[in-house]
Amino acid sequence: MIDLRRIDTEIIKSYNLDTKMKKPNSKRFYHCVKTLCPIIYLVCLIVNFSCSDPKSEEYFVRQCDFVSDYQYNDTTKWAITCRVWGLLKYYHPNVTAGKFDWDKVLLESLEVISYINTPDALNLELNKMLNSAGEYSFIEDKEWNDSLKMNVNLSWLNSSFIDDSLKIELKKIASLEVKYPSFYGVDYEHIVLQNEKNYDFEVSSSQKSVNLRLLSFFRYWNVIYYFFPHKYLMDRSWDVILSEYIPKFIESVDSQSYNNTFLKLAATLNDGHAYLITDNESPKDFRDIIEKVDDITIVRVNAGKLQKGDIISSIGKQNIKQVRDSLSVFTAASTQGNKDYRINCSIGQMIFGQKNLVKVLRGDKSLEINVVPVDYKKENTQIYRWISDGIGYVDLSQVANKDIKPLFESFSEADGIIFDLRKAGPYKMELEPFVCHLFENKEIQLSSMVYPDLMYPGAFIWKKNFQTTIPDSLNCAIYKGKIVVLINESTQSGLETIALEIRNNCNSTLVGRTTSGALGRVTFVPLLGQRASFSNFALFSADGTELQRKGINPDIVVLPTIDAIRNGRDEILDAGIDFIKKQQM
């Protein structure tokens, strides 16, 4: 089994509007891709604007694939338990008010349900769960809106083995308006979900250990079900995945199998923000040293006896296609380009992070190379510099607030400036003082977004094209030359937002490859000895089409080539330079 544990050392930073955000303590990500971007200023602005009265907004409606028919068996008894517990968690007034330890209620129920083998006995236990939440007041003042019908749907109640009295009560509870703040709800003020308990993983096949694994899975499944706005974009139905993964979590008795099961589960979201995190030490960073060109996996650097341009044919006993296929099922990504990039990172970790026999094709020779672990270090480049006559280059990943004014002063007479968004953060700058040198208008256009309706979990609300003000923008010296932004499949989240808003608000050209396609803010879910994450709101382009799973397309497309890799050329940067030079003529 390949060790798939990976790291994202990104430090989540909050700016201006999000001073109450809490940062996750752990540093171990099960991906090597450094794509989790800081919550940058424009994203914060979008979140801030989302706090307006939802009743005045239009609901976001997209049809999801649901499973309605639940015939009783050893798997569906757990699936229905998960659904009932989740509905009560997010809608029952006493539970949403924080009057009960709802995890404890589930664990006590699971202890009994493990011995149940009839639908009647299960209904008795589910009714006990409902009764344990206490009495509530019911006023029938609402029909389920279309957003709820499309995103959550109660068809599983009508077609399951749940008894009629329980169905009636659950439907009544599901129609209640949730008072804000909800004890277990997703709150924009916090990156990590509040009031969720942490549990240690127990290496055991005991029922207690099984119940904790099911609790972890049920928590994650329900958070995604009620608060993930992209379920309609998933390749597979989240309803189907519920029943499919219950046996897998029951059987995952050791930490490695449990982590691998969760990695596979997270990958089904088709979301580049679907990370899995533990508190172990960070492995080394091996990004951007492996590339995929068509169906060829090629080395980009000289390291560990390998040379740039070496074509990898096998690692250990597996040919490269088998390696890539085995990594794919564990790799969460929104687009195929970003998935390939993340797999490249994992292959870099496999080759250079441990001893391995690697077979390569070098020119017309086939070689077998015993690679020992290497400490690969990337070159430190200047934050900003002249790279050609009249052309400046800025590595935005290194820019701090103190650098913004000097760099624009240095490049004030430049014919063009190239801003590189291909390097993940943590970004050091606030966006406001940066874009005030680029956007001539004080009023700027922000992208449309969709965010969860916290009063009706499962519903989502549109916030369509709106404007905000850039303070002090009239006092900034506006750069008048050509603006080029470099992007590729590693450009994700906040970096995609920067590219999008620059495109929307100033005369600019995007060069490179389609971005990751994972935009919006990240929420972390505490689980069993780990955290998982997902995108909790969605951004849309000006014409109303989603950017999730599509990314931002460049104006000038530049694909990787074997020749450029062998000659150490940065083909995307070269294309940006060529574009500005043509404008100089």
N, C-alpha and C positions, 0 to 999 in steps of 0.2 A: 504494500500500500504506500503510495506516495504521500509524504508528509505535506499537507496542503496549507499548513498554518503560515499566514502571511502578515505583513505589518503595514499599517498606515500610520505614520508618526505625526500626521496632521494634528496640530493643536487648534481646536475650534475656538475662534476668537469672536467676540461680540463687539459691535460698534454702536455708539450713539444711543439708539433707541432700546437696546436690549441689555441693559446693565444688570438685569435680574437673572439672566441665563446662567445655568450651572453647567460646568464643563465636566465631561466624563473623566474619571480618574485613570482609567486603564489606557494602556498604550499598545495593546496587542491586537492587530486586526488580522483576520484570516484572508487577507488579500495583500499583495505587495504594492498595489497600485495606490499612489498618493493622490487620489482624486476627490477626497472629501474636502470641499473647499470651505474657507471661513464664511461666516454669515456676514456678507459684505453689506455696505450701506444701502444699496438699492433694494436688496432683498428685505432688509429691515424696514425700509420705507413701505414696501408692498405689504408686509405683515401689519405694519401700523395702520395702513389704510383699510385693512380687512376688518377692523374692529367696529365698523359702522353698523347700523341697525340692519340685521339680516332680513327682517321682514320687508324691507324696501328693495331687496335684491332679487335677481332672477336665479332660480335654482338650476344647477348643472345636472343635466340628465343624459346618461349614457347606459345602454343596456348591457348588463353582465349576464354570463351564463350561470344559471342556478340549478341545483339539484333539489328536487321536491320529494321524490319517492324514497322514503326510508323504511324499508322492511326490516324487521327486528333481526339482528344477529350479533355476534360478539364484537363487531366493529361499530355498527350503527348505534349500539347502546352508549358507546363512548362519544360518538359524534353528536348525538342528540344532547347528551349531558353537557358537552362543550358549548353547544348553541344556547341551551337554556341558561346556563351559568353566565355566559357572555351577555345575553339580552338583559338579564337581571342586573348584572354589574353596571351596565351603561344606562339603564332606564329606570330601575326601581328607585323611588324617591329616597328610601332609607339607606340604600346601598350607595347611591350617588352623593348622599349627604355625609358619607363616611362613618355611619353608625355601626358598621360591622366589618370584621376582618373577613373579607370575602374569599381570600385564599384559604383560610381555615375552614370555612364552610365547604369549599370544594374538596379539600383533602379529606374531611370527615365523610363526605358523600362518596368519594372514590373508594374509600376503605370498604364501604358497604357494597357499592356497585360492582366491585371486583368479584363478588360471590353471587351476583344476581344473574339469573339465566332465563327470565321470562319478562315480557313487556309489562305485565301487571305489577310485578315487583319493582321494576324500574320506575314506573309511574308513581308508585308510593314514595320512592326515595326522592324523585324530582319534586313532588308536592311538598315533601318535608323541606327541601331546599327553598322553595317559594315561601313557605310558611315561616321559615327562619328569618326571612327578611322583614317580617312584621307587617302590620296593617298600613294601608295607604289610602289617601283620598283620590277618588276618580271623578273627573268631570269630563264628559265627552264633548270636547271642543275642537276636535281636529280630525280631519281625514289624512291618511298618509299621502304626502305630496309625491309627485312623480319622481323626484330625486331619490326619495327613500325606496319607492317601488323598484326603481331601476338598479340601485346600488346595494340594497340590503334584501328586501323582499321577505315576506313571511310564508311563502309557499311551502316551506319545509314543515310548518306547523300543520297545515291542512292535510298533507299527504303522508304524515308519519304515524307512528303507533302511539303518540301522545294522546292521553284521554281528553275527552271533550271539555271537562271542567278546567283542566290545566291550560288547554288551548285558549279558552275564553279569557282567563286571567292574564296570560302572557300577551295576548293581543291588546287588552286594555292597557297594560303597563307600557307596551311598545308605542302607544298613542300619546303618552304623557310628554309634556314639555319638560326637559331637564333643566333644573335650576343651575345657574352658573355661579361659582365654579363647581364642576363635578369632581368628586374626590378622586376618581380614577380616570377622568377624561384627559384628552390631549390639550395642553395649554400652551399657547404660543410663547409664554414668558419663560418656558423651561425647555431646554434641549432634551434632557432626560425625563421620562415620564415620572411624575411625582407619586408618592404613596404606594409604590409597588415594592414589595419585599424582595430582598436578595436571599438566595439559598445556595448552599454549597452542593456540588455534585457528589453523589454517593456511588462509589463503584460497587454495585450490588444488584442482584436480581430479585431482591426482596420486594414485597408489595409496596412498602414505604418508598423505596427508590423509584419504582415504576410510577407511583402516584405523583412524585415530584417532577418526573420527566413529563408526565401528561399535563400537570399544572403549567409547566413552562411552555409547552406546545399550545395549550388552550389559551394562555394569555397572549401569546404572539399571534395566533390565528385570529382571535377576536379583535385585537388592535388593528390588524390589517383589514379585517372585514368591515369594521366601522369607520376607520380613519384614513385608509389608503385610497386616494382619489383615482388611481390608475388600474383598478381591478379589471376594467373593461378592455385594457390594452394587453393583459397577460395572455400568453400563448395557451394557457390551460386554465380551466375554471378553478377558482379558489375553493369552491364547494367540493369538487372532486378531490382536490388535494387533501382536504380534511380527512376523509375516509382512507385515502391512500397512505397517509403518513402516521396514522394512529398505530398500526402494527409495527412500523419502523421505530417509533420512539419507545414502544414497549420492549422491543428487542435490543435496544441500544444500551447494553448494561455497563459498558466501560466508556471512559471519557472520550477516547478517540472516535469510537463508532457514533457516540452521541453528537460530537462536534461535526463529524462528516454528514450525519443525517440533517443537522441544522443547516450546514452549508448547502446541501442539495435543496432543502426547503427554501432557503433564502434565494437561491438561483431561480426558482420558479416565479418570483415576483417580476422578473425581467426589469429590474430596477438597479441602476448603478450605485444607488445609495444603500443597497441591502448588504451592509457589512455585518460581520460577526466578530465580536471583540472579547478577549479575555485579559487577565492581568499578568500574563507571563512576560518575560523579557523580550525585547524587540530583536528580530533578526536583522541582518544587514539589508541594505537597499540595493536591489539589482534592477532598477528600472532603466529603460531606454538602451539596453545593451543587446537585446534580441529583437529582430524585426521579422514580420511575415510579409513576403512579397509574392503575391498570387498564392500558390500552394507550397512555397519554399520558406523554410525557417532558416534565417541567416544571422550570423554574428556581426554586430556593429562595431566592436572594439577589439583591441589587442589585449588579451588578459588570459592568464592561466594556460599558456601554450596554444591558445586559440587565437586566430587572426581575423581581423575584420574581413568579411567576405566569405568566411568558411560557411558552407551549407551543411546544416546538421541533418544527418540521416537517422541516427538512433541515439538514445540515452540509456545506458545499462542494457537490459535485454529487450527493451521496447523500441520499435521504430517510431519515428517522430509523429506520424499520424496517430498511432495508438496513444502516445503521450498527450497529444493535443486533445484527443477525444476523451481521455480519462479525466483531464483537467476541466473540460468544458462543463460537465455536469455539476461541478463544485463552484463554478465561477459565475457570480451575479453580474449582470451588465444589462444596459438598456438597449444597446445596439451591437451588431455583430462586430463592427470595427473596434468598439471599446472592449468587447469580450476577447478579441484576438490580442489586443494590447495587454490585457491583464494576464492572459495565458502566456504571452511573451515574458512578462515579469516573473511568472511562476517558473518558467523554463530557465530563466536566468538564475533564479534561486536554486533550482535543482542542479544546474551545471556548476555554478561557482560557489555555492554555499555549502557544498559537501563533496566528498570524494565520489567521482563517477567516471565510468568509461564512456567516452563520447566518440561516435563515429562521424566523420565529416568528409565532405568532398571539397578539396582545395585545388582549384584549377581542374586538371584532369586526373588528379590523384585521390584515391580513397585512403583516409588515415584513421587509425585508432589512437585516441589520446586519453591518457589517464590524467584527468583534471583534479587537482587538489584545491581545497577552499582558498579563495583569494579575497583580499580586502580591496574591492574595486572602489576607487575614488574618482569622482567627476571633477573636471576642471572648474575652478572658481573664476568666473568672468566678471568684468566690470558691470556695475549696475546699469550704466548707460555710456555709450561711446559712439564715435563716428565710425562707420563701417565702409563708407564710400564717399566720394565727393558729393556733398550736399545732402547726405542721408544719415540720419541718426538711428541708433538701435537702443531699445529699452527692455531690459529683463524685468517685467513687472513683479516677478516673484521676489525680487530683492529690494524693491522700492519701499522706503519708509516715508512718512509724512515730511520729514526734513529734506528729503531728496526731490520732492515734487517741483517746488519753485525753481531750484537750481537747474534741474534738467530741462525745464521748458525755457529758461533763460539761455541755456547753452545752445538749444536747438531752435531759437526763435527765428533764425534766418534760414533754417534747413528747408530744402525742397520737399523733404518728406521725413516722417518718423515712423519707424517700425516698432510696434508694441507686441512683445512675445507673450502669449497666453498659453503656451504649451508646457509650462513648468508649474506643477502644483505647489501649493503654499507650504507652510502658513504664510499668507500674505500679511505684510507689515503695515500697509497704508490704509487709510480711510479713503473711500471712493469719492466723497464730496469734493475735497480740495483738488483731486486729480481731474475729474470731469469738468470742473468749472473752467479749465484751460482749453477744453475741447468743445463744449456745448455753447454756442452763441446765445441761445435763448435761455433766459432764466427759468422759464416754465418748460419742463421737459416731459416727454411722453413716456409712460411706463407701460410694460406689457400687461395684457389681461392675465388674470389668475383665477384659480378655483381653490377654495379652502373649505375645511370642514365646518359645518354648522354645529356648534358646540351644544346647542339646545336640542338638536335632533341628531344624535350620532348616526352616521350612515348617510346623511344628507350632505350635499356640497353646494356651495354658493358661488356664483360668478361675481367677479369684480372686473368689469370690462374696462377697456382702455381708459386710463385716467392720467392726470397730470400731477406733478409735484414741483416744488420750487427748490432750486439750488441756491442756498444762501451765499451771498457775497460774489455771485457769478459775474455781476457787472463790474466788480473790482479786479477780476482776473484778466491777465493778458491772454487773449484767445489766440491759439496757434492757427495759422492760416494755410499751412502747407498741406501736402498729401498725408493722409493717415492710413497706415496699413496695419492690420491686426493679424498675427499668425495664430492659427488654431489647428488642432488635430483631434484624434480620438481620445487623447488624454485630457483634453480641455473639458472640465466638468463643473456642474453646479454653479457656484458663484462666478467662476471664470466664464461660463457660458452666458451668464446674465450680463457680465461686463461687455462681452462681444455683442450681445443682442442689443443692449441699450446704446452702445456706441454706433452700431449700425442704424438704429432707429432715430438717433438724435444728431448725427453729424455726418458730413460727407466722408465716408470711409470705405475701405476695401478689405474684405476678409480673404485671406490666402491660406491654403492648406487643405485639410480634410475635414469631413463632417465631425462635429463635436460628439461628446459622449451620449447625450440625450438623457441625462438625469439632472433635471433642474428643480428648483424649489428648495425648501428648507428640510433639514434632516431631524428626525425624532429617534431617540434611542429608547429601547425597551429593555429594562432589566430582566434577565432570565435566570437560568440555573447555572451559576458560576460564570456568567458571561453577559454581554449585551448584544442585542441586534438592533438594526436601524432600518429606516425606510424614508422615502420622500413623502412629506405630509401635506404639501400643497403643490399645485400644478401651474406652470406658466404656459402661455399660448402666444403664438405669433400674431401679427397685426390682423391677419385675415381670419383668426379664430381657430386655426388648426393647432393641435397639441404639439409641443416640442419634446415631451417625454417619448422616448423610444425612437425619435426621429433626429433630434439634435439640430444644430444650426449649420446650414450648408454654406461653404465658402463661395465667394464670388469667382475666385480662381482656384481650380482644383489641382492639387499637386500630389501625385501618387509616389510611393517609394520605389526606387529602382535599385537593382543589384549593382549597377555601374556606380551610382552615387555613393552607395554604402562602401564599396571597395576603395573608392577614391576619397572617402572621408568628407563628402560634401553634405551640407545641410540643404537639401533640395527645396524645402519650403522657404527658408530664409533667402536662398538665391532667387526664387520666384518673386518674393516681395521686393527685393532690390531691383530686379529686372523691370517690374511694373513701374516703380518710381522713375527709373531712368528713362523709360519710354515717355513718361509724362513730361520729363525735362526737355525733350527734343522739340 
